[in-house]
Amino acid sequence: MNIDRRWIYLLVGICVIIPLIRPIGLPTFTTPYTQALFDYIDKIPSDGPAVLISFDFDPSTAPELLPMAQAILRHCFFKDINVLCLGLYPTYIGMIDMALSNVKDDYGAKSGEDFVFLPYVPGVTAVMLSIGEDIKRTFGRDYYGVSLDSLPMMRHIRNYDDVALVVSISASALPQSWAVLVGTSYHVKIGVGTTAVSAAEYYSWLQTGQFVGMLGGLKGAAEYEDLIEASGYTKKGTRKIAAMGMDAQSFVHILMIVLIIIGNIAYFNLSKKTR
C-alpha cells in the first residue's frame, strides 16, 4: 500500500517503450465501419474520380490521426486513385506535408500527377462550398505555387462532380460540416476519421448513411493498416505506426488492470488485519 508511485511510472514507461522499439503485433479485429470505408475506396476505379482528404487536425492529435491519413494515402496511391489534399486551417497544412513526405516515395507518387496538395485559403465553410463550383477558381495554385491549370491531374477535375469521396480526418466537429454542407448540397459521399473520444457522436451519422464509414481513434487506424497490408497494398517492411501504438496502449491497459487487482487485494488484506 505504500509503494513509491515512481515505480508505477517506470513500469508504464517500460510498457510503452518496449512495443515501440520491438513491435509485438497484437491481433486487431476490424470493425464494420472501418471495413466499409476500406471497401468504398477499394472500389473506386484507377484514374477515375478523385478522393479528397481533408486534414482537419493539428499536431496535438496527430498521434491518433496521422497514421490513418497515411494509411488512406497508401491505399489510394497503390490503386492509382488521384488524391486532393486539403487543410482548412493554417496549422493543418503541416500535417499534409508530413503525411505525403512519409508515404509518396514508397509508391513513386508525383505532385500534379498522382496527388495535388492544395494551399490554405481562409474561410472554412466558404472554401467547402466554393469547391463545389470550381476548385481551380477557389485555390488558383497548389501548395508549391504551380498553377492548377498546368497540372495533368487537374485536367479532369473541376468540382465535387469529379470527386468520389471526401474523407475528413478530424478531432473536431468539421466532419459534420462536410456532411451537412457538402454531402447534402452536392451529393458527395463522406468518410470520417476521428479521435477515439469523438467517435461515439458519429455513430448516428453512420446509421443514417451520412457517412460511408469511419476510422475511430488509433484502433481504427491500426485496423486500416491491417486491411491494406492483407490486400498487398504496402511494401514489405513498412512500419505500421498505429499497430505499434496499439501494442503500447494495450500493454499499459493490462498493467493498469493488474495494478488495480493488486491494490484491491492489498486493501482488503489491510482491512482484515485492522479488524
Secondary structure, 3 states (H helix, E strand, C coil): CCCCHHHHHHHHHHHHHHHHHCCCCCCCCCCHHHHHHHHHHHCCCCCCCEEEEEEECCHHHHHHHHHHHHHHHHHHHHCCCCEEEECCCHHHHHHHHHHHHHHHHHHCCCECCCEEECCCCCCHHHHHHHHCCCHHHHHCECCCCCEHHHCHHHHHCCCHHHEEEEEEEECCCHHHHHHHHHHHHHCCCEEEEECHHHHHHHHHHHHCCCCCCEEEHHHHHHHHHHHHHHCCCCCCCCCCHHHHHHHHHHHHHHHHHHHHHHHHHHHHHHHHHHC
